[in-house]
Amino acid sequence: MNKFLSILIVVILAGALVLSGVIGCSYAEEPEETLVVYNWGDYIDEDVEAEFEEYYQSVTGKRLDLVYSTFETNEIMLTTVEKGEEAIDLVCPSEYAIQKLMEGGFLQKLDFTKITTYSNIEAEIYHKVDQVFTDMVVAGESEHQKMSDYFVPYMWGTLGILYNTDYVTESDLATGYGLLWNESANSDLASKILMKDSIRDSYVAAVMYLKEEGRLPAGYEELSVQKLINTVDDTLLGAVEEILLEQSDALKGYEVDFGKAQMTSERAYVDLAWSGDALWAMEDADNLNYFVPESGGNVWFDGWCLLKSAQNAPAAYMFIEYLCRPDIAMRNAMAIGYTSGIAKDVLMNSPEALEILAENEYDAEEYFLDELRYPEIASDKLGVMKDFGAQSAATIEMWERVKSSKQSNMWILWVSIAVVVGGLIAFGAYYFMNNRSKQFVRLVKTREELEAEEKALDNKR
């Protein structure tokens, strides 16, 4: 009995030791820090997230949990940040959204000494942004601020037109933004044109089309592209609303993120598109091409910003630093199709970046000389959009009227189709019943005739 108890005690102790080891290991594997990143959907090489956690531990000796969540529009992101209900360290807004966050006092001024790869950034992006966003008034700051002190560029690109070369002619292309209105009345493009479900992008296309057609209100004809795409007074809003309503009949519809799929599957032939989406689609379909009309357009930038409410600024700085490495920047560019905020010369002189290009079957010289991917940032033909400010509500109301008109037209179309289909069904039913009645009459007559013939035979007998 004593021997049995001794064995039992040994087994219990051994089990306890094993269990404590398992619990200890599980506990040890729990992260010691958390970094919360808020970015656009499908806007990073997914492997980079897990690899950064490993990199962070190798550098700091601490286990990090990278909490990565996404948003679909700047407006959703702004609402989330302004409510302050979620713990977020880093966010990746577009330039006008950075403007709003700065003015609202939500962002920290960055300490670039904590980003050793900062020198890799394309300086022209900062020059362009600071030329546009001058005398920035930031909540809590007594002096005017520069936007370049509050963000690190991540990706950038242009707004232009993606089109199917099998159906869009040279005459169509010559109309510039008129292609989105089917200005040349190409029958192949009927109900095959998509616009962005975004007032900002559609506004750029509309004002540039007005400029091309000589239909700008008096006094607006000489405005620069930069000034024109950022003028949202009542006069120009009225002209834009009129031209967008005219466009309604030419459109297949409005889209945010499914345009490239519509284009590659040939369910649409023309799309107002962002350059990254266009280049991605062009990789999938040889009959697609992209251009920014000669009249000019919009160049945009997305960048990393550190919130004032950030709980882990050191990890946030390290994440930005990591993304600004040439190899990581190139991997992200390959994964999403957009142009990296890292300077072209830096990427061209990085063996790691060039190797990644080669692995993705790109010719380096062709890639970096591609004007669709690397347009001239400083060009006067490319303007940067700002927040609409006090005219935001009026602009949104105008956009809602335009979209509701398109929806109303669609209801009319569907009602008309329903009436036609209903008429065909009714006619078919009438024809069927009438035909059956005739067949019945013929059948009755046939029986009467047979009876008459039988009577006649009986009489003969």
PyMOL commands that set and color helices and strands:
alter all, ss='L'
color gray80, all
select helices_A, chain A and resi 2-28+46-60+74-83+95-103+112-114+118-120+123-132+147-149+170-174+176-181+187-189+199-212+225-228+234-250+259-264+275-284+313-323+326-336+344-348+351-359+364-369+389-460
alter helices_A, ss='H'
color red, helices_A
select strands_A, chain A and resi 33-40+64-71+90-91+152-164+193-196+251-255+270-274+288-291+297-306+339-340+382-383
alter strands_A, ss='S'
color yellow, strands_A
deselect
rebuild
show_as cartoon
